[in-house]
């Protein structure tokens, strides 16, 4: 039972050691403790200070020791408690009884006092104590405090620049999103650390000043107690109480000195991953000539300075030998490096036809944005890098809107472009190009302009709307006149957004599909297992990719992957065609698709496909045996009638201000889409089953009907 009780006590102390230490410090401030507990606290304080100093020396990065600012606060509080407890012992000392004095006073204090004063030499001890104080206050504390302040200020000032740099590396594809998150977390740790260190260094400095005040109180109060209360002579009082005060002051200031020095080492360190010892060895072993010259100086000094020959000449010889040895080692390393470089070059030349470097082709970037040289400032981190932040936002919005994980967009300059041009490429193939005017704003008339403004005529690259470029000083006038005013980075960002939406099916690849599947697997492993490893049809990434591409080609979001995979699992055994599977998925996503095109009042306005055209599509349907896209094989006359019928009805719908939407039977929805997308690419085709799946969540309003009579 006793062992079990002790074990519980040890576990309690270990789990709550910070609180126990703090309470111990408070008890030392309030209660008079016997010398054993004070000695134990002093030994602990000294040990902790040494350990902290050594941990700092072997810590490569300052922010890696993130708990240091708070540890300093606790340790200094502990030291203050020791100072106060020791003061109580000193002032209650019985100077008239040496035996009582030795029995009641701290052994650590008496030991330090005897070592420093040499027994009775109070002056020596006092001088050494003053030197300790001067070194700590004027050199270490002041320097560490100043470095902490400057480090905190510069770290905070550079936060935005470093954050932009990380975003730039992410957008250019140099780092992954996980690496960017880690780098930003490390940046935040640095900021938090140096901000906290700025305050902690002030606490360390204040603690040292408090130690001086306590020492002065001990000395003055000790004289008063010795001469007034104990009726000692001046010399006896000085010998006893000054001796104890010096010992206590040195014992308290020595750990404080180490803590201040540890603070100075930590805040003056750099952000490399090498510890201090490795860096010193590397930096002091670059050139052996330094040591040979220093050794030669020592030898010459030894020859001319009498009485120093036995010290300087051997030391100089040792330095010359060390420098010579180091120089030889460096020469061997240089020769070895040269031989390795020559061997690598020979191997490269000798394997001209089979070298991987020669045979390999640099992979294409999935997405790239090429800029003319006049547009480089838009991605220059020193000038705000406005475009980088917008590109990051584009990728996030695409993930939310389409469910597509857009790869990193590599940004580069291209001297073949005009200075103001930019080009967006998907796997090396240009998907869009335009030009902008840096320093100007694009103004578009959306119908609310009250006063025309003169400017350079252009067209919005994203939607093809007529627009004008106006200089920055006319921006306010244009806004007041009712124009929609857009800055150059927003023009590019909007254009890229529309390109990504229009080419989402081309951007999607097997790797993106695998990433999406792995994400679903974390929350819905059963449906993923059923689709990829089920007892029925097992889908490959390629088959899933084909279905997702069909959806994305018509701007259907694939974010609801659980429903998509469940539909594939349900119909995979009975439907083999990619196009039919995609139609089943659309039906399962019917509510999502209808809500995408419904108005704010949840009303879906559309035109209906008449029965005669529906029958015509069924009669002319062609399903290629190679699995390619089905189509309606109209003869030229029926083809012209179809386009004429569609255009006349949809033109009226667009004039009413609504989207051109056609509803048709589910079996021919894909055929109808194929028949209109070349001549009328903006036309939206939905099936009756998709509308049925939406249920009562939307209201349907039929604006017209496309029949064969319309095309006559």
ZAMARGU-4260 file (C-alpha; in steps of 0.2 Angstrom, whole numbers, plus 5000, padded with zeros to 4 digits):
<rodrens>
0) 5000/5000/5000 | 5014/5012/5004 | 5023/5009/4987 | 5006/5011/4978 | 5003/5028/4988
5) 5021/5034/4983 | 5018/5029/4965 | 5002/5039/4964 | 5011/5054/4972 | 5025/5053/4960
10) 5013/5051/4945 | 5003/5066/4952 | 5019/5077/4953 | 5025/5071/4936 | 5009/5076/4927
15) 5007/5092/4937 | 5026/5097/4939 | 5023/5115/4932 | 5009/5118/4945 | 5019/5110/4959
20) 5035/5120/4954 | 5025/5136/4954 | 5017/5133/4971 | 5034/5128/4978 | 5040/5146/4972
25) 5025/5154/4980 | 5028/5145/4997 | 5046/5151/4996 | 5040/5168/4995 | 5027/5167/5009
30) 5033/5153/5022 | 5050/5152/5031 | 5057/5136/5024 | 5071/5126/5033 | 5089/5126/5025
35) 5087/5109/5018 | 5072/5114/5006 | 5081/5130/5002 | 5097/5120/4997 | 5087/5108/4987
40) 5078/5122/4978 | 5095/5131/4974 | 5103/5114/4967 | 5087/5112/4957 | 5088/5130/4950
45) 5107/5128/4946 | 5104/5111/4937 | 5089/5118/4927 | 5099/5133/4922 | 5113/5122/4916
50) 5101/5110/4907 | 5092/5125/4898 | 5109/5132/4892 | 5115/5115/4885 | 5098/5112/4876
55) 5099/5130/4868 | 5117/5126/4862 | 5111/5110/4854 | 5095/5117/4847 | 5097/5121/4828
60) 5083/5133/4826 | 5077/5146/4839 | 5058/5142/4835 | 5061/5123/4838 | 5063/5127/4857
65) 5045/5135/4856 | 5042/5133/4875 | 5058/5143/4879 | 5049/5160/4883 | 5037/5152/4895
70) 5050/5141/4903 | 5060/5157/4906 | 5046/5164/4915 | 5043/5149/4927 | 5062/5147/4930
75) 5064/5166/4934 | 5049/5165/4946 | 5057/5150/4954 | 5073/5160/4956 | 5064/5174/4964
80) 5056/5163/4977 | 5074/5156/4981 | 5080/5174/4983 | 5067/5178/4995 | 5068/5162/5005
85) 5087/5164/5006 | 5085/5182/5012 | 5074/5176/5026 | 5087/5164/5032 | 5101/5177/5031
90) 5091/5190/5041 | 5087/5177/5054 | 5105/5171/5057 | 5112/5171/5074 | 5128/5180/5072
95) 5133/5177/5090 | 5133/5158/5089 | 5145/5151/5075 | 5138/5133/5078 | 5120/5140/5076
100) 5125/5150/5061 | 5132/5134/5052 | 5117/5124/5057 | 5103/5136/5051 | 5111/5144/5035
105) 5110/5137/5018 | 5125/5126/5015 | 5125/5131/4996 | 5126/5150/5001 | 5141/5147/5014
110) 5150/5136/5001 | 5149/5149/4987 | 5154/5162/4999 | 5169/5153/5005 | 5175/5149/4988
115) 5173/5167/4982 | 5180/5176/4997 | 5193/5164/5001 | 5187/5162/5019 | 5188/5180/5025
120) 5192/5191/5011 | 5176/5201/5009 | 5183/5213/4997 | 5188/5200/4984 | 5170/5192/4985
125) 5162/5209/4983 | 5173/5214/4968 | 5168/5197/4960 | 5150/5200/4963 | 5150/5217/4956
130) 5159/5210/4940 | 5145/5197/4939 | 5132/5211/4940 | 5140/5222/4927 | 5142/5208/4914
135) 5124/5202/4916 | 5116/5219/4916 | 5127/5229/4903 | 5132/5215/4892 | 5121/5200/4891
140) 5104/5206/4897 | 5105/5222/4887 | 5111/5214/4871 | 5099/5199/4872 | 5085/5211/4875
145) 5089/5222/4860 | 5092/5207/4848 | 5075/5200/4854 | 5066/5216/4850 | 5074/5218/4833
150) 5071/5200/4829 | 5053/5201/4833 | 5051/5217/4823 | 5059/5210/4807 | 5050/5194/4808
155) 5033/5202/4809 | 5038/5215/4795 | 5044/5201/4784 | 5028/5190/4787 | 5018/5196/4772
160) 5033/5194/4760 | 5037/5177/4766 | 5019/5172/4764 | 5018/5179/4747 | 5034/5169/4742
165) 5026/5153/4749 | 5010/5156/4738 | 5021/5159/4723 | 5030/5143/4725 | 5014/5134/4727
170) 5006/5142/4712 | 5022/5138/4702 | 5021/5120/4707 | 5038/5120/4716 | 5029/5114/4732
175) 5014/5104/4736 | 4999/5111/4746 | 5005/5100/4761 | 5022/5108/4760 | 5015/5125/4759
180) 5004/5122/4774 | 5019/5116/4784 | 5030/5131/4778 | 5016/5143/4784 | 5014/5134/4800
185) 5033/5136/4803 | 5032/5154/4798 | 5018/5156/4811 | 5029/5147/4824 | 5043/5159/4821
190) 5032/5174/4823 | 5025/5168/4839 | 5042/5163/4846 | 5050/5180/4842 | 5035/5189/4848
195) 5035/5180/4865 | 5054/5181/4866 | 5053/5200/4865 | 5042/5200/4881 | 5052/5186/4890
200) 5069/5195/4888 | 5061/5210/4897 | 5056/5198/4911 | 5074/5191/4912 | 5081/5208/4913
205) 5069/5213/4927 | 5073/5197/4936 | 5092/5201/4936 | 5088/5219/4943 | 5077/5212/4956
210) 5092/5201/4961 | 5103/5216/4964 | 5090/5225/4974 | 5087/5209/4985 | 5106/5208/4987
215) 5107/5226/4993 | 5093/5223/5005 | 5102/5208/5012 | 5118/5218/5015 | 5110/5233/5023
220) 5097/5224/5033 | 5110/5211/5038 | 5121/5226/5045 | 5106/5232/5055 | 5101/5215/5062
225) 5119/5211/5067 | 5123/5228/5075 | 5106/5232/5083 | 5097/5215/5086 | 5113/5204/5089
230) 5124/5218/5096 | 5138/5213/5085 | 5153/5225/5081 | 5154/5233/5064 | 5168/5221/5058
235) 5159/5206/5065 | 5143/5211/5057 | 5152/5214/5040 | 5161/5198/5041 | 5145/5187/5044
240) 5131/5196/5034 | 5141/5202/5020 | 5149/5185/5018 | 5132/5177/5017 | 5125/5191/5006
245) 5139/5189/4993 | 5137/5170/4993 | 5118/5171/4991 | 5120/5185/4977 | 5133/5174/4967
250) 5122/5159/4969 | 5107/5168/4962 | 5116/5177/4949 | 5125/5163/4942 | 5110/5153/4936
255) 5102/5170/4930 | 5118/5173/4920 | 5116/5156/4912 | 5098/5159/4908 | 5102/5177/4901
260) 5116/5169/4890 | 5105/5155/4884 | 5092/5169/4879 | 5106/5178/4870 | 5112/5162/4861
265) 5094/5157/4855 | 5088/5174/4848 | 5105/5177/4839 | 5104/5160/4830 | 5099/5158/4812
270) 5086/5147/4805 | 5097/5133/4798 | 5095/5115/4803 | 5113/5113/4810 | 5116/5115/4829
275) 5129/5128/4835 | 5143/5115/4837 | 5141/5109/4819 | 5141/5127/4812 | 5156/5132/4822
280) 5166/5117/4816 | 5161/5121/4798 | 5164/5139/4798 | 5181/5138/4807 | 5188/5125/4796
285) 5186/5133/4779 | 5205/5138/4777 | 5220/5131/4786 | 5230/5147/4782 | 5222/5156/4795
290) 5229/5145/4809 | 5246/5145/4801 | 5247/5164/4801 | 5240/5165/4819 | 5253/5152/4824
295) 5267/5162/4815 | 5262/5177/4825 | 5263/5168/4841 | 5280/5161/4837 | 5287/5179/4833
300) 5279/5186/4849 | 5287/5172/4859 | 5304/5176/4852 | 5303/5195/4856 | 5293/5194/4873
305) 5304/5187/4886 | 5296/5176/4899 | 5282/5170/4886 | 5293/5158/4876 | 5288/5142/4885
310) 5269/5147/4882 | 5268/5156/4865 | 5281/5146/4855 | 5273/5129/4858 | 5255/5137/4856
315) 5261/5144/4839 | 5269/5128/4834 | 5252/5118/4838 | 5242/5131/4828 | 5254/5130/4813
320) 5253/5111/4813 | 5234/5111/4814 | 5233/5124/4800 | 5244/5113/4789 | 5235/5098/4792
325) 5218/5106/4789 | 5225/5114/4772 | 5231/5096/4766 | 5214/5089/4770 | 5205/5103/4760
330) 5216/5100/4746 | 5212/5081/4746 | 5194/5085/4746 | 5196/5097/4731 | 5205/5084/4721
335) 5192/5071/4725 | 5178/5082/4720 | 5187/5087/4704 | 5190/5068/4700 | 5171/5064/4704
340) 5166/5078/4692 | 5177/5073/4678 | 5171/5055/4680 | 5153/5060/4680 | 5157/5070/4664
345) 5166/5056/4655 | 5151/5044/4660 | 5139/5057/4652 | 5149/5058/4636 | 5152/5040/4635
350) 5133/5035/4636 | 5127/5048/4623 | 5114/5036/4616 | 5108/5028/4632 | 5109/5042/4645
355) 5092/5045/4654 | 5096/5063/4654 | 5098/5063/4635 | 5083/5052/4632 | 5071/5059/4645
360) 5059/5073/4640 | 5054/5087/4652 | 5036/5083/4657 | 5022/5096/4652 | 5015/5107/4666
365) 4997/5102/4669 | 4992/5121/4669 | 5003/5135/4665 | 5001/5154/4663 | 5014/5163/4652
370) 5016/5182/4654 | 5024/5195/4643 | 5037/5205/4651 | 5026/5220/4655 | 5015/5209/4666
375) 5029/5202/4677 | 5025/5215/4690 | 5008/5207/4693 | 5017/5191/4701 | 5032/5200/4708
380) 5031/5198/4727 | 5040/5214/4730 | 5026/5223/4721 | 5012/5215/4730 | 5010/5200/4719
385) 4991/5203/4716 | 4989/5190/4703 | 4996/5176/4714 | 4982/5178/4728 | 4969/5178/4715
390) 4975/5162/4706 | 4975/5153/4723 | 4957/5158/4726 | 4953/5152/4708 | 4959/5135/4712
395) 4949/5134/4729 | 4933/5140/4720 | 4935/5127/4706 | 4936/5114/4720 | 4920/5120/4728
400) 4911/5124/4712 | 4915/5109/4701 | 4922/5097/4714 | 4938/5097/4703 | 4955/5098/4712
405) 4964/5110/4700 | 4983/5106/4699 | 4995/5120/4703 | 4997/5133/4690 | 5015/5136/4684
410) 5018/5155/4681 | 5032/5159/4669 | 5038/5173/4657 | 5038/5171/4638 | 5048/5182/4628
415) 5038/5176/4612 | 5023/5185/4618 | 5019/5203/4616 | 5024/5213/4632 | 5005/5215/4637
420) 5000/5197/4632 | 4997/5182/4642 | 4993/5164/4637 | 4985/5150/4647 | 4990/5132/4642
425) 4983/5115/4647 | 4997/5102/4646 | 5006/5113/4634 | 4991/5117/4622 | 4985/5135/4622
430) 4967/5136/4629 | 4966/5155/4629 | 4976/5171/4625 | 4973/5189/4628 | 4981/5206/4632
435) 4978/5219/4645 | 4985/5236/4649 | 4995/5238/4665 | 4990/5254/4674 | 4973/5254/4666
440) 4956/5248/4671 | 4944/5238/4660 | 4926/5247/4660 | 4911/5237/4654 | 4894/5244/4650
445) 4881/5232/4657 | 4866/5243/4653 | 4867/5255/4668 | 4879/5268/4661 | 4872/5285/4662
450) 4886/5294/4653 | 4898/5288/4639 | 4917/5289/4643 | 4930/5289/4630 | 4943/5275/4631
455) 4953/5262/4621 | 4940/5250/4614 | 4943/5231/4618 | 4933/5216/4623 | 4932/5207/4639
460) 4942/5191/4636 | 4931/5180/4648 | 4914/5183/4640 | 4918/5193/4625 | 4908/5209/4630
465) 4913/5226/4623 | 4923/5236/4635 | 4936/5250/4635 | 4952/5253/4644 | 4953/5269/4654
470) 4968/5276/4664 | 4969/5275/4683 | 4964/5293/4685 | 4948/5290/4676 | 4942/5276/4687
475) 4931/5286/4699 | 4923/5294/4684 | 4919/5278/4676 | 4912/5270/4692 | 4901/5286/4694
480) 4895/5284/4676 | 4889/5267/4679 | 4902/5256/4671 | 4908/5240/4679 | 4927/5243/4682
485) 4939/5229/4683 | 4958/5230/4687 | 4970/5220/4676 | 4973/5205/4689 | 4955/5203/4690
490) 4953/5202/4671 | 4966/5188/4670 | 4959/5179/4685 | 4941/5180/4678 | 4947/5174/4661
495) 4957/5159/4669 | 4941/5155/4679 | 4931/5153/4663 | 4944/5144/4654 | 4945/5131/4669
500) 4927/5129/4669 | 4926/5127/4650 | 4940/5114/4650 | 4937/5105/4666 | 4935/5089/4657
505) 4953/5091/4649 | 4961/5096/4666 | 4954/5080/4674 | 4966/5065/4673 | 4968/5049/4682
510) 4979/5056/4695 | 4966/5069/4700 | 4953/5055/4700 | 4964/5044/4712 | 4966/5060/4723
515) 4947/5062/4723 | 4944/5043/4727 | 4956/5043/4741 | 4947/5058/4749 | 4931/5049/4748
520) 4939/5034/4755 | 4942/5043/4771 | 4924/5046/4775 | 4914/5033/4764 | 4926/5018/4762
525) 4912/5006/4759 | 4906/5014/4743 | 4924/5015/4736 | 4927/4997/4740 | 4911/4992/4731
530) 4915/5002/4716 | 4934/4997/4715 | 4934/4980/4723 | 4916/4974/4723 | 4909/4957/4718
535) 4901/4964/4703 | 4909/4975/4690 | 4925/4983/4696 | 4928/5000/4689 | 4946/5006/4685
540) 4951/5024/4687 | 4951/5026/4668 | 4932/5021/4668 | 4928/5032/4682 | 4938/5046/4673
545) 4927/5044/4657 | 4911/5046/4667 | 4917/5061/4676 | 4924/5070/4660 | 4906/5068/4652
550) 4899/5077/4668 | 4912/5091/4668 | 4910/5094/4649 | 4892/5100/4653 | 4897/5110/4668
555) 4890/5097/4681 | 4899/5097/4697 | 4907/5081/4703 | 4909/5087/4721 | 4895/5074/4726
560) 4906/5060/4723 | 4897/5048/4735 | 4881/5049/4725 | 4891/5047/4709 | 4900/5031/4715
565) 4884/5024/4722 | 4876/5026/4705 | 4891/5018/4696 | 4889/5003/4709 | 4871/5002/4706
570) 4871/5002/4687 | 4888/4995/4683 | 4883/4977/4681 | 4869/4981/4669 | 4875/4996/4659
575) 4892/4995/4650 | 4892/5012/4640 | 4901/5026/4648 | 4888/5038/4640 | 4873/5029/4648
580) 4881/5028/4665 | 4884/5046/4664 | 4866/5049/4660 | 4861/5038/4676 | 4873/5049/4686
585) 4864/5065/4680 | 4848/5058/4685 | 4854/5054/4702 | 4861/5072/4703 | 4844/5079/4696
590) 4841/5091/4710 | 4858/5098/4709 | 4858/5101/4691 | 4840/5109/4691 | 4845/5120/4706
595) 4861/5125/4696 | 4850/5133/4682 | 4834/5138/4693 | 4831/5157/4697 | 4832/5164/4714
600) 4814/5160/4717 | 4818/5141/4713 | 4809/5142/4696 | 4816/5133/4682 | 4811/5141/4665
605) 4814/5130/4649 | 4807/5125/4633 | 4801/5108/4629 | 4805/5096/4615 | 4790/5091/4605
610) 4786/5073/4602 | 4789/5073/4583 | 4807/5079/4586 | 4809/5066/4600 | 4804/5052/4589
615) 4815/5059/4575 | 4830/5058/4587 | 4826/5040/4591 | 4825/5035/4573 | 4841/5043/4568
620) 4851/5038/4584 | 4868/5030/4580 | 4878/5021/4593 | 4896/5018/4588 | 4903/5001/4591
625) 4920/5008/4598 | 4911/5016/4613 | 4913/5034/4606 | 4899/5047/4609 | 4882/5042/4601
630) 4874/5055/4589 | 4859/5058/4578 | 4863/5055/4560 | 4851/5068/4552 | 4851/5070/4533
635) 4855/5088/4527 | 4837/5093/4526 | 4832/5087/4544 | 4849/5095/4550 | 4844/5112/4544
640) 4826/5111/4550 | 4833/5106/4567 | 4845/5121/4569 | 4831/5132/4562 | 4818/5126/4574
645) 4830/5127/4589 | 4837/5145/4585 | 4820/5152/4582 | 4813/5146/4599 | 4828/5149/4609
650) 4831/5167/4602 | 4814/5172/4610 | 4819/5164/4627 | 4835/5174/4627 | 4826/5190/4623
655) 4816/5187/4638 | 4832/5186/4648 | 4832/5168/4652 | 4845/5154/4649 | 4842/5143/4634
660) 4837/5127/4642 | 4829/5112/4632 | 4820/5098/4642 | 4819/5081/4632 | 4816/5063/4636
665) 4830/5054/4645 | 4835/5042/4631 | 4839/5056/4619 | 4846/5069/4630 | 4864/5065/4625
670) 4859/5065/4606 | 4851/5082/4608 | 4866/5089/4616 | 4877/5083/4603 | 4866/5090/4590
675) 4866/5108/4596 | 4883/5111/4604 | 4892/5115/4588 | 4879/5128/4582 | 4873/5134/4599
680) 4886/5129/4612 | 4877/5139/4626 | 4862/5129/4625 | 4858/5118/4641 | 4850/5101/4639
685) 4841/5092/4653 | 4831/5077/4654 | 4813/5074/4660 | 4820/5062/4673 | 4832/5075/4680
690) 4817/5087/4683 | 4807/5073/4690 | 4822/5069/4702 | 4821/5087/4708 | 4803/5084/4714
695) 4794/5099/4723 | 4811/5108/4727 | 4809/5118/4711 | 4794/5125/4701 | 4794/5121/4682
700) 4789/5135/4669 | 4788/5130/4651 | 4791/5145/4640 | 4788/5136/4623 | 4790/5120/4613
705) 4802/5115/4599 | 4792/5106/4585 | 4795/5102/4567 | 4783/5115/4562 | 4795/5129/4569
710) 4809/5124/4557 | 4798/5126/4541
</rodrens>
